[in-house]
Amino acid sequence: MIDTEETFYIWVKNGGTAYYPQLLLVMTETCWDGLTQVSIDFNDDGSTEWTLGNGDFNEAVLGEEVPPSYPPGIRYTVASLKDHLGIEGTDLSVYWGLVDFPGGDTIDGDTDKYEVYITLDSTDPKMLVYVYAKSENSAGTDYDMKVPTTNP
């Protein structure tokens, strides 16, 4: 996301259902430095379900994986995220945050795409948007579905 407002279409490849979906937002350090807020509307009704500011994002540096509490194999390396954001050098960090979809939402692979509207207010907008979900409808299971490691 290199503009200030985008609509994202999310679906489950090859059908199936994704439970407890979350957005993983990852931005450059300069985007975070200039951040006023990120607004997220999950249903295109003009209301904002989530508003995030600088304090809602965590810093991650080279050698770390994001999100750190998720199981191995489902996390993204900071090196990969920096590559996708076009960040060169070892001195700059990335900032990330997780956002739950509204309560009870699922992404059904047999229906139309799920739309998410994101507005990024920053003096230097540059953010990745990934999606995590669970393949089982159980709060106790690990997240095991994500956007592939190719360009999001």
N, C-alpha and C positions, 0 to 999 in steps of 0.2 A: 504494500500500500504506500504509494508515494504521492498521493493526492490527499485532500482533506476529508473527502466523503466518498464512501464506496458501498455497494451492495454486494454481498457474498451469497452464493448459492451453494448449499451443502447437501450432499446426498450420500447414501451408502452404496458403494460399488457392488455389483452383483446381487443386489437385493438384501434382504435381512433387515434387522432393526438394530439401531444403536441406542443404548440406554444411558441415562445420566450424562448427556453430552456437555462438554466444556469447551470454551475457546481458550487457546493459549495465544496471548498477544506478546510479541517480542519486538522491541524497538532498539534503535541505535542510541548511544549515549547522548548524541547531540539532539536527537528527537526528545529524549527524556528531559534534557536540560531546558529545552524550550517548550515543554508540555504545559498546556493550560488544563486540558482534560480530554478523555476519550469517552464518547457517549455511544451507547449500544441500544438499539431498538430491535427487538426480536419479532415484532408482528406488524410493522409498517403502519402503525396507527398514530404516529407522531409523538408517542410518549417515549420516554427513555427509561428502560428497565435498569440499566447500570450506568453510573457515571464514575469514572476512575481518574485519579490524579497521581502525582508523583509518588505519594506514599503507598499506593496500591501495587507498585512494581518492585521487584527484587533485582538486585544487581547480580550478574553472573560473569565470571572471568574465564579465560582460557583454562582448560583442564577440568572444568565442571560440566555437569549435564543438567538439563532442565526438563521437567521439574525434578528436583533431587529426590523427592519422596516417592516417585513412581518406580515401578520395577525396571531392572535393566532390560534393554532391548526396546523399551517404549519411550525412553527419554531421547532428547536431541542433544548432541554435543554443542558446546558453545562455538567451537571451530566451524561446525557446519552452519549454525545460525549466522555467524559473522560472515561466512562466505555468501549465503543467500541475501544478506543485507548489503553486501558489497563493502564490508569493513576490512581494511588492510591494517596490518601492524598488530602488535601485542599489547599496546598500552590502553586501548579502548575496550570498554565493557559493553555488554548488552543488558537490557532491562526487560524483565518478563513478569506477566501476571496471568492468573487463571480466573475465568469468569464462568459460572454455572449458567446453563440455559434456564429459563423460568421453570419453576417447580412442576414436575410430572411430565415434562416434555421428553419426547423420544424422536429419533429420526427414522422414519419408516422408509426402507428402500423400495417399497412397492408403490409409493405415492410420489407426488411432485417434489421438487427440490425445496428444501427449507431455506427461507430467506432471512438474512441478518443484515441490518443496516448499521454501519459504523461511521462515526464522525471523529476525526482525529484533529484536535486543535493544538498545533505545535508550530513554532517558528521554523522547524526543520522536519517536516513529516516524513517518516520512513519506518514502517512497521510491517512485520509478518503476522499473518493470522492463520493459525492452525486449529484443528479440532481434535479433541480426544473423546472417547466414549467407551462404554463397556458392551461386550457382546451378550452378556447375561443380565437379566433384570434382577439384580441383587446388590444391595448397598454394600455388602461385605466383599464383593469380588474386586479384583484389581482392574484398572484401566488397561485394555488390551487392543484397542482400536485407535488408529491415528492416521493423519495425513502421511503418505509415504515421504521418505527423505529426499525425494526429488523436489524441484521447485514447487512451492505451495501455490 
